[in-house]
Structure formats: C-alpha cells, structure tokens
C-alpha cells in the first residue's frame, strides 16, 4: 500500500475537491499547475533561499538528554519553534506567497486558530507587499491576543468569525465565503493539510522540509536516517504531514498522531476526530470529521486553539483509517502538565498544541533502544496567559 496522494487528489478514499462552482476555476488552475510551479528551478531557488536566510532553517534536531533519561529511551526534538514567527507555519506561507505571485494574485486571505498561521501569513505578505486579510474565531482572538497584535502590527486586517463555535472551523468558513466573493484577485493560503485538492498535497510538500532535514540530521547523530517513531500533534495536521512526509511508505517507522481530547473523549467537549469522527466532507475534502448522523458538524472543543477543529486532513484520515498511523488522544490537563514538564526538564516552553505530543509519551510503548523524534511544532509565547492561569490554580 502507498500512503502518498494519487493523481486524482486522494489518499485512499480521502481527499478530492468538493467546491462551489465559483471556486472551480481557481482550484482547477492550481490542480493543473501547482507541481510545475513548485518544481520550477527559479521557484525552488527562491524558496530555499528564503527558508535559509529569512526563516532560519535548518531547524535543529536536539537530543533531549534529561527527557530521554527519564523515559529511558532516546528522544530528539525537531525544533520548529525556533523558526522565524515561532512555528512550522512559515514553511508553508513562504511557499504559497511565492506561488501566489507567480499566478498573479494581488490579495491574500487566510484562516487561523492559534494565530501562528495568521502571523506567518501576515509576515510573508509584509515581506512581499501584498494585501492580507486573516479570519479568526472571536473566541480565538481573545485567547490568542499576542498573535492578534502581531498580525495587526504586520499590517494584516484581522476579521472575527462570530458564528458557530467562533473558532477555527468558523474562521475557515468565513475565509471560503470571502474567496467565493473575490475569486479572481485572491489567493487563499490555507494553513493546514485540509481543504480541496491540491491544498493538502501542496501544504504537505512545503512542510516536507521538516522530514527532509530530519533524515540527514538523524544520519549525523545516530548513523541512520530513520527513527523508530515520529510523534506529532494533529488538528488539521500540517506539522505532522511535514514530519511524516519522507517516511510515509517506510513502515519500519512508527507514526503517532496526537489529537486533543479536550475534557475527555466521552465528555462531549473534545476534538478527538479519529475516535469520534466518521467519513464525510468538510471544507472541500472527504475526510474523517465529527458530525451528527444527519451530517451536521459537531462543535469541537480543546484548550488549544490550533487543535480545536472537527476534522483532520485527508492524509491523516487515510493513515489512521489504514492503521499506518497510531492515534492518541490527550486531555487539556495532560497537555498542560506536559508543557510544564518539558519547560522544567529541558528549558523549552512549547505551544499548547505541541504539548499534546509530549503528553503522548505517557500513553505509548517504546523500548530503551528506540530513537523517537517529537516534532516541536511551535513555541509557547502565545499561550503564556493560559499557562500562568493554570499555574496559579495549582
């Protein structure tokens, strides 16, 4: 079995492009041209140059000595938190802004949950002098205020989504409405491996620099390009897609996808799509999503704005549905405890999203000889208010 996308835009039975007629020309043009644009020599030269000199890549692969000693195994951290803007999101926005320029788009829209993609989009728009509008759930605007301030300082217009749960799903809905109303001049920079084909593949390709670097970094440190296990948090799942990309068909490497259980999988306040989801269509692709028997979206919940989404990307739906990836669900409290533990044992404050991945170490089995890579997808500056409130309650 292959786990990569096929020529029709599907991972197994997940994926495709289910879109309004107004967006068909945009999406069809991308589908027919994205690979040629991305693989063109001039594009790759500019993309790689910006990743190196602007983003600060390669990001280090850090052997976490104290964490490894505690868990009696070998744990490496892929330090995406050290990228410019503080997360993996910038890898994708650099690629997509270059693509937008080449197809003549003068206006950029984006959705964001935790705000990291919004900041990364606002950053590249400032870099290239292009108008930027970011849609963000009203609740997320309040709980991620530092990132909202950064977006505004960078010149982006931040538009609140006031419908539904007022979080990531609703911000995506608003962005799609905008795109339908302004299809000719607008490029929608989707922040994760979700949406209609070719977006899941395009975002995964831009994020694949993560596993590309991991291969040579592991070769340097352990003598082999292959870890025994890769752990990454999954909401939509772009950081996980990037960390898994070059290992998808290497079944000797275990892939662990960590979701947000919120208050608990069975509480009705959760975002654990792999457990609670069924096959359906959301935001332009067929995937696993939380829905009622008659197909209405079930509102997700997580303390983490970036994992507070009712679906997962079609790549991850296929990986989990086929058994290639193992899904682990982590509660708010488990994630908070893991964040403080990492901070105090390694001196690294992770994003709340990333903290879920670290909490998975207590839920999975591994041996003393295993080499485990955790994708440290973002830094925790944006979550300090939540962390301090939790600390004060202890």
C-alpha positions in Angstrom: 0.0 0.0 0.0 1.2 3.5 -0.7 0.3 6.4 1.6 1.1 9.3 -0.8 -1.6 11.2 -2.7 -2.8 9.7 -6.1 -3.2 11.6 -9.3 -6.9 12.3 -8.6 -6.1 14.0 -5.3 -7.0 11.2 -3.0 -5.2 9.4 -0.1 -7.0 6.1 -0.3 -10.7 7.1 -0.1 -10.0 10.5 1.5 -9.4 13.8 -0.3 -10.8 15.2 -3.5 -12.2 18.7 -4.3 -15.8 19.4 -3.3 -16.1 23.0 -4.1 -18.7 25.7 -5.0 -18.9 26.5 -8.8 -17.4 30.0 -8.2 -14.2 28.5 -7.0 -13.8 25.8 -9.6 -11.6 27.9 -12.0 -9.2 28.8 -9.1 -8.9 25.3 -7.7 -8.7 23.7 -11.2 -5.9 26.1 -12.2 -4.0 25.2 -9.1 -4.5 21.5 -9.6 -3.2 21.6 -13.1 -0.2 23.8 -12.4 0.9 23.6 -8.8 3.5 20.9 -9.3 5.0 22.6 -12.3 5.3 25.9 -10.4 6.7 24.4 -7.2 9.3 22.2 -9.1 10.4 25.0 -11.4 14.1 25.8 -10.8 13.7 29.5 -10.1 10.9 28.8 -7.6 13.0 26.3 -5.7 16.0 28.6 -5.6 13.9 31.4 -4.1 12.0 29.1 -1.7 15.2 27.5 -0.4 17.0 30.8 -0.1 14.1 32.3 2.0 13.9 29.2 4.2 17.6 29.5 4.9 18.2 33.3 5.2 14.7 34.5 6.3 13.2 31.6 8.3 16.5 30.4 9.7 16.4 26.8 8.5 17.6 24.1 9.0 15.9 23.9 12.4 18.0 21.9 14.9 17.3 18.3 15.8 18.0 18.4 19.5 18.8 15.3 21.6 16.7 15.9 24.8 19.1 14.4 27.3 17.1 14.8 30.5 13.8 13.9 28.9 15.5 10.8 27.4 16.9 9.7 30.7 13.5 10.0 32.4 11.7 7.9 29.8 14.7 5.5 29.3 14.8 6.0 25.6 16.3 8.3 23.0 14.2 11.4 22.4 15.0 14.0 19.7 13.2 17.3 19.3 12.7 18.8 15.8 12.9 22.5 16.8 10.3 24.1 14.6 9.7 26.5 17.4 13.0 28.2 16.5 11.8 29.3 13.1 11.0 32.9 12.4 7.5 33.6 13.7 7.8 30.7 16.2 6.3 27.7 14.4 6.3 25.4 11.4 3.6 27.5 9.7 6.1 29.9 8.0 7.4 27.0 5.8 4.1 26.8 4.0 3.3 30.5 3.8 6.7 31.2 2.2 5.9 28.6 -0.5 2.4 29.8 -1.0 3.2 33.5 -1.3 5.8 32.7 -4.0 3.1 30.6 -5.8 0.5 33.4 -5.4 3.0 35.9 -7.0 3.6 33.6 -9.9 -0.1 33.2 -10.7 -0.7 37.0 -10.5 -2.8 37.2 -7.3 -2.8 40.6 -5.5 -4.8 39.8 -2.4 -4.2 37.1 0.2 -6.7 35.7 2.7 -6.1 33.1 5.4 -7.8 31.4 8.4 -6.1 30.9 11.7 -6.8 29.2 15.1 -3.9 29.5 17.4 -2.7 32.6 15.4 0.6 31.1 14.2 -0.6 30.7 10.6 -2.1 34.1 10.7 1.2 35.6 11.9 3.1 33.6 9.3 0.8 34.7 6.5 0.9 38.4 7.6 4.7 38.1 7.8 5.1 36.9 4.2 2.5 39.5 2.9 4.5 42.2 4.6 7.7 40.8 3.1 6.2 40.8 -0.4 4.0 43.9 -0.1 0.7 42.2 -0.6 -2.7 42.9 1.0 -3.6 40.4 3.8 -6.9 39.6 5.4 -6.9 37.0 8.2 -10.1 35.3 9.5 -10.0 34.2 13.1 -12.7 32.9 15.5 -13.9 35.5 18.0 -13.0 33.2 20.9 -9.6 32.6 19.5 -9.0 36.3 19.1 -9.4 36.7 22.9 -7.3 33.7 23.9 -4.5 34.3 21.4 -4.2 38.1 21.9 -0.4 38.3 21.4 -0.7 36.8 17.9 -3.5 39.1 17.0 -1.3 42.1 18.0 1.5 40.7 15.8 -0.8 40.3 12.8 -2.1 43.9 13.1 1.5 45.3 13.6 2.4 43.4 10.4 -0.4 45.2 8.5 -2.9 42.5 8.3 -6.6 43.0 8.7 -7.9 40.6 11.4 -11.6 39.8 10.8 -13.5 38.0 13.6 -15.7 34.9 12.8 -18.8 35.3 15.0 -20.8 32.3 14.0 -20.9 28.7 15.4 -18.3 28.0 18.0 -16.4 31.1 17.0 -13.2 29.1 16.5 -11.1 27.6 13.7 -13.9 25.9 11.8 -15.8 29.1 11.6 -12.8 31.2 10.6 -12.3 28.7 7.7 -16.0 29.1 6.7 -15.6 32.9 6.6 -12.4 32.7 4.5 -14.1 30.4 2.0 -17.0 32.9 1.7 -14.5 35.7 1.0 -12.8 33.6 -1.6 -16.1 32.9 -3.4 -16.8 36.7 -3.4 -13.4 37.7 -4.7 -12.1 34.7 -6.8 -10.1 36.4 -9.5 -7.7 38.6 -7.4 -7.5 36.5 -4.3 -5.3 33.5 -3.3 -6.4 31.6 -0.2 -3.3 30.5 1.8 -4.8 27.5 3.7 -2.7 26.9 6.8 -3.0 23.1 7.1 -3.3 19.9 5.1 -7.1 20.4 4.7 -9.3 21.8 2.0 -9.9 20.8 -1.6 -7.1 19.1 -3.6 -4.4 20.3 -4.3 -4.2 22.1 -1.0 -3.5 19.1 1.3 -0.7 17.9 -1.0 0.7 21.4 -1.7 0.9 22.3 2.1 2.5 18.8 2.8 5.1 19.4 0.1 6.1 22.8 1.6 6.2 21.3 5.1 8.2 18.3 3.9 11.4 20.2 4.5 10.9 19.1 8.2 11.4 15.3 7.4 13.9 16.1 4.7 16.1 17.7 7.3 15.4 15.0 9.9 16.8 12.4 7.5 20.3 13.9 7.3 20.3 15.1 10.9 19.5 11.6 12.2 22.1 10.2 9.9 24.7 12.5 11.5 23.6 11.8 15.1 22.7 8.1 15.1 24.1 6.8 11.8 20.7 6.1 10.2 18.2 8.5 8.5 15.3 6.5 10.1 13.9 7.0 13.6 11.9 4.3 15.2 9.0 6.6 15.9 7.8 10.1 15.0 5.3 11.9 17.3 3.4 15.0 16.2 0.2 16.8 17.2 -2.7 16.7 14.7 -5.5 19.2 14.3 -5.6 19.7 10.6 -2.2 18.3 10.7 0.4 20.2 8.7 3.3 19.9 11.1 2.6 16.1 11.3 2.4 15.9 7.5 5.8 17.6 7.2 7.4 15.3 9.8 5.9 12.1 8.3 6.3 13.0 4.6 9.6 11.2 3.7 8.7 8.3 5.9 5.1 7.6 4.7 5.9 4.4 2.9 8.7 3.3 5.3 6.6 1.1 7.6 9.6 0.5 9.9 9.0 4.0 11.2 6.0 4.3 13.6 3.9 7.4 13.1 2.0 8.7 16.1 -0.7 11.3 15.6 -1.8 13.1 18.8 -5.2 14.7 19.0 -6.9 16.9 21.5 -9.3 15.0 23.8 -10.4 18.3 25.4 -12.2 17.5 28.7 -12.2 13.8 27.7 -13.2 11.8 24.6 -16.6 10.9 26.1 -17.5 14.3 27.6 -19.0 16.0 24.6 -16.2 18.6 24.9 -13.5 17.1 22.7 -11.7 17.3 19.3 -10.6 13.7 19.1 -11.6 13.2 15.4 -10.0 9.8 15.0 -12.2 8.4 17.8 -15.4 10.5 17.4 -15.3 11.1 13.6 -16.9 9.4 10.7 -16.4 9.8 6.9 -17.8 13.0 5.5 -17.0 16.2 3.7 -15.7 19.4 5.3 -14.1 22.4 3.8 -13.8 20.9 0.3 -12.4 17.4 1.0 -13.6 14.0 2.1 -12.1 13.0 5.4 -12.9 12.0 9.0 -14.9 14.6 10.9 -17.1 14.9 13.9 -20.7 15.0 12.7 -24.3 14.1 13.7 -26.0 11.1 12.0 -27.6 13.5 9.5 -24.3 15.2 8.7 -24.3 18.3 10.8 -20.9 19.3 12.2 -20.4 18.6 15.9 -18.7 21.6 17.6 -15.2 20.6 18.8 -13.5 21.7 22.0 -9.9 22.0 23.0 -8.0 24.4 25.3 -5.6 24.6 22.3 -6.9 26.9 19.6 -4.8 25.1 16.9 -6.3 21.7 17.6 -9.9 22.9 18.1 -11.1 21.6 14.7 -13.8 19.0 14.0 -11.8 17.2 11.2 -8.4 16.1 10.2 -6.6 16.3 6.9 -7.3 13.6 4.4 -3.7 12.3 4.6 -4.1 11.7 8.3 -7.5 10.2 7.9 -6.0 7.7 5.5 -3.0 7.0 7.7 -5.2 6.4 10.7 -8.0 4.5 8.9 -5.5 2.2 7.3 -3.6 1.6 10.5 -0.4 3.2 9.2 -0.5 5.8 12.0 -1.5 5.4 15.6 -3.9 8.0 17.1 -3.5 9.1 20.7 -6.0 11.4 22.4 -4.7 13.8 25.1 -6.8 15.9 27.5 -6.4 19.6 28.3 -4.9 18.7 31.7 -2.5 16.1 30.3 -1.3 18.7 27.8 -0.9 21.4 30.4 1.1 19.1 32.7 3.3 18.0 29.8 4.0 21.7 28.9 5.2 22.4 32.4 7.2 19.2 32.5 9.1 20.0 29.3 9.7 23.5 30.4 11.3 22.5 33.7 13.2 19.5 32.4 14.6 20.9 29.1 14.1 24.7 29.4 11.7 24.9 26.4 8.2 26.4 26.6 6.1 24.6 23.9 3.0 25.8 22.3 -0.2 24.2 23.8 -0.7 22.3 20.5 2.8 20.8 20.7 2.4 20.0 24.4 -0.2 17.3 23.4 2.6 15.5 21.5 4.8 15.4 24.6 1.9 14.1 26.8 1.7 11.1 24.4 5.0 9.7 25.8 2.9 8.5 28.8 0.4 6.7 26.5 2.6 4.7 24.1 5.0 1.8 24.4 8.7 2.0 23.3 12.0 0.3 24.1 15.2 1.7 25.6 16.9 1.5 22.2 14.3 3.4 20.3 15.1 6.7 18.6 12.0 8.9 18.9 11.5 12.2 17.2 8.9 14.6 18.5 8.0 17.5 16.2 8.2 20.5 18.5 6.0 22.5 16.2 5.7 25.8 18.0 6.8 27.9 20.9 4.6 28.8 23.8 4.7 32.6 24.0 1.2 32.9 22.7 -0.1 30.6 25.4 1.5 32.2 28.5 -1.7 33.6 29.8 -3.3 30.1 29.8 -0.2 28.6 31.4 0.1 31.2 34.1 -3.7 30.9 34.9 -3.1 27.1 35.3 0.0 27.6 37.4 -1.9 30.0 39.7 -4.6 27.4 40.2 -2.2 24.7 41.4 
